[in-house]
Amino acid sequence: MSRVVEIFADAERDLHRSGVSIRTTVSGESAKRWIAKLCTAIDGLAETADRYPEADESAAVGLNLRMRIVGNRSHVYRILFTIVGDTVLVHRVRHAAQDYLTEDDL
Protein backbone atom coordinates (compact mmCIF):
# COMPACT_ATOMS: atom_id res chain seq x y z
CA MET A 1 0.00 0.00 0.00
CA SER A 2 1.44 3.33 -1.01
CA ARG A 3 1.13 6.18 1.47
CA VAL A 4 2.09 9.83 1.52
CA VAL A 5 5.13 10.57 3.70
CA GLU A 6 5.19 13.86 5.62
CA ILE A 7 8.24 14.98 7.56
CA PHE A 8 7.75 17.25 10.56
CA ALA A 9 10.07 20.23 11.07
CA ASP A 10 11.75 18.55 14.06
CA ALA A 11 12.69 15.58 11.88
CA GLU A 12 14.08 17.90 9.21
CA ARG A 13 16.18 19.64 11.87
CA ASP A 14 17.37 16.22 13.09
CA LEU A 15 18.48 15.33 9.55
CA HIS A 16 20.33 18.64 9.25
CA ARG A 17 22.07 18.16 12.61
CA SER A 18 23.18 14.63 11.72
CA GLY A 19 24.62 15.91 8.44
CA VAL A 20 26.53 18.67 10.22
CA SER A 21 27.86 16.20 12.78
CA ILE A 22 29.08 13.76 10.14
CA ARG A 23 30.54 16.57 8.03
CA THR A 24 32.58 17.87 10.98
CA THR A 25 33.74 14.46 12.23
CA VAL A 26 34.20 12.57 8.95
CA SER A 27 33.77 14.49 5.68
CA GLY A 28 31.34 16.43 3.54
CA GLU A 29 31.02 13.56 1.06
CA SER A 30 30.23 11.11 3.86
CA ALA A 31 27.59 13.47 5.18
CA LYS A 32 25.97 13.75 1.73
CA ARG A 33 25.89 9.97 1.31
CA TRP A 34 24.49 9.46 4.80
CA ILE A 35 21.72 12.04 4.40
CA ALA A 36 20.83 10.50 1.03
CA LYS A 37 20.62 7.08 2.71
CA LEU A 38 18.35 8.42 5.46
CA CYS A 39 16.14 10.24 2.93
CA THR A 40 15.82 7.06 0.83
CA ALA A 41 14.79 5.14 3.95
CA ILE A 42 12.22 7.81 4.82
CA ASP A 43 10.82 7.81 1.28
CA GLY A 44 10.61 4.01 1.41
CA LEU A 45 8.18 4.23 4.31
CA ALA A 46 5.49 5.05 1.75
CA GLU A 47 5.51 1.37 0.80
CA THR A 48 6.92 -0.38 3.87
CA ALA A 49 5.78 1.47 7.02
CA ASP A 50 3.69 -1.46 8.26
CA ARG A 51 6.79 -3.68 8.44
CA TYR A 52 8.49 -1.79 11.23
CA PRO A 53 8.00 -2.42 14.96
CA GLU A 54 6.65 -0.22 17.66
CA ALA A 55 9.26 2.07 19.21
CA ASP A 56 10.24 1.40 22.82
CA GLU A 57 8.92 4.78 23.96
CA SER A 58 5.56 4.43 22.20
CA ALA A 59 3.49 4.04 25.37
CA ALA A 60 5.37 6.82 27.17
CA VAL A 61 4.58 9.38 24.46
CA GLY A 62 1.00 8.21 23.98
CA LEU A 63 1.33 7.43 20.26
CA ASN A 64 1.52 4.30 18.18
CA LEU A 65 5.09 5.33 17.41
CA ARG A 66 7.06 3.02 15.13
CA MET A 67 10.75 2.98 14.27
CA ARG A 68 12.92 2.11 11.34
CA ILE A 69 16.59 1.58 12.13
CA VAL A 70 19.10 2.71 9.50
CA GLY A 71 22.86 2.24 9.56
CA ASN A 72 25.42 0.18 11.40
CA ARG A 73 28.23 0.47 13.92
CA SER A 74 28.49 4.01 15.23
CA HIS A 75 26.12 5.47 12.62
CA VAL A 76 22.79 3.99 13.64
CA TYR A 77 19.72 6.21 13.48
CA ARG A 78 16.10 5.61 14.35
CA ILE A 79 13.42 7.08 12.12
CA LEU A 80 10.43 7.56 14.42
CA PHE A 81 7.04 7.75 12.74
CA THR A 82 3.33 7.11 13.02
CA ILE A 83 0.83 5.88 10.45
CA VAL A 84 -2.40 7.85 10.20
CA GLY A 85 -4.67 6.48 7.50
CA ASP A 86 -2.88 6.88 4.18
CA THR A 87 -0.13 9.08 5.63
CA VAL A 88 3.18 8.31 7.31
CA LEU A 89 4.18 11.11 9.69
CA VAL A 90 7.90 11.24 10.43
CA HIS A 91 8.27 12.82 13.86
CA ARG A 92 12.01 12.56 14.55
CA VAL A 93 15.27 11.08 13.25
CA ARG A 94 17.54 10.32 16.18
CA HIS A 95 20.90 8.68 16.73
CA ALA A 96 20.45 5.34 18.48
CA ALA A 97 22.66 6.53 21.36
CA GLN A 98 20.27 9.39 22.18
CA ASP A 99 17.78 9.03 25.01
CA TYR A 100 14.28 7.84 24.22
CA LEU A 101 11.77 10.46 23.17
CA THR A 102 9.50 12.09 25.71
CA GLU A 103 6.25 13.90 25.03
CA ASP A 104 8.21 17.17 25.13
CA ASP A 105 10.36 15.98 22.20
CA LEU A 106 7.37 15.73 19.87
C-alpha positions as CSV (number, residue, x, y, z in Angstrom):
1,M,0.0,0.0,0.0
2,S,1.4,3.3,-1.0
3,R,1.1,6.2,1.5
4,V,2.1,9.8,1.5
5,V,5.1,10.6,3.7
6,E,5.2,13.9,5.6
7,I,8.2,15.0,7.6
8,F,7.8,17.3,10.6
9,A,10.1,20.2,11.1
10,D,11.7,18.6,14.1
11,A,12.7,15.6,11.9
12,E,14.1,17.9,9.2
13,R,16.2,19.6,11.9
14,D,17.4,16.2,13.1
15,L,18.5,15.3,9.6
16,H,20.3,18.6,9.2
17,R,22.1,18.2,12.6
18,S,23.2,14.6,11.7
19,G,24.6,15.9,8.4
20,V,26.5,18.7,10.2
21,S,27.9,16.2,12.8
22,I,29.1,13.8,10.1
23,R,30.5,16.6,8.0
24,T,32.6,17.9,11.0
25,T,33.7,14.5,12.2
26,V,34.2,12.6,8.9
27,S,33.8,14.5,5.7
28,G,31.3,16.4,3.5
29,E,31.0,13.6,1.1
30,S,30.2,11.1,3.9
31,A,27.6,13.5,5.2
32,K,26.0,13.7,1.7
33,R,25.9,10.0,1.3
34,W,24.5,9.5,4.8
35,I,21.7,12.0,4.4
36,A,20.8,10.5,1.0
37,K,20.6,7.1,2.7
38,L,18.3,8.4,5.5
39,C,16.1,10.2,2.9
40,T,15.8,7.1,0.8
41,A,14.8,5.1,4.0
42,I,12.2,7.8,4.8
43,D,10.8,7.8,1.3
44,G,10.6,4.0,1.4
45,L,8.2,4.2,4.3
46,A,5.5,5.1,1.7
47,E,5.5,1.4,0.8
48,T,6.9,-0.4,3.9
49,A,5.8,1.5,7.0
50,D,3.7,-1.5,8.3
51,R,6.8,-3.7,8.4
52,Y,8.5,-1.8,11.2
53,P,8.0,-2.4,15.0
54,E,6.6,-0.2,17.7
55,A,9.3,2.1,19.2
56,D,10.2,1.4,22.8
57,E,8.9,4.8,24.0
58,S,5.6,4.4,22.2
59,A,3.5,4.0,25.4
60,A,5.4,6.8,27.2
61,V,4.6,9.4,24.5
62,G,1.0,8.2,24.0
63,L,1.3,7.4,20.3
64,N,1.5,4.3,18.2
65,L,5.1,5.3,17.4
66,R,7.1,3.0,15.1
67,M,10.7,3.0,14.3
68,R,12.9,2.1,11.3
69,I,16.6,1.6,12.1
70,V,19.1,2.7,9.5
71,G,22.9,2.2,9.6
72,N,25.4,0.2,11.4
73,R,28.2,0.5,13.9
74,S,28.5,4.0,15.2
75,H,26.1,5.5,12.6
76,V,22.8,4.0,13.6
77,Y,19.7,6.2,13.5
78,R,16.1,5.6,14.3
79,I,13.4,7.1,12.1
80,L,10.4,7.6,14.4
81,F,7.0,7.8,12.7
82,T,3.3,7.1,13.0
83,I,0.8,5.9,10.5
84,V,-2.4,7.9,10.2
85,G,-4.7,6.5,7.5
86,D,-2.9,6.9,4.2
87,T,-0.1,9.1,5.6
88,V,3.2,8.3,7.3
89,L,4.2,11.1,9.7
90,V,7.9,11.2,10.4
91,H,8.3,12.8,13.9
92,R,12.0,12.6,14.6
93,V,15.3,11.1,13.2
94,R,17.5,10.3,16.2
95,H,20.9,8.7,16.7
96,A,20.5,5.3,18.5
97,A,22.7,6.5,21.4
98,Q,20.3,9.4,22.2
99,D,17.8,9.0,25.0
100,Y,14.3,7.8,24.2
101,L,11.8,10.5,23.2
102,T,9.5,12.1,25.7
103,E,6.2,13.9,25.0
104,D,8.2,17.2,25.1
105,D,10.4,16.0,22.2
106,L,7.4,15.7,19.9
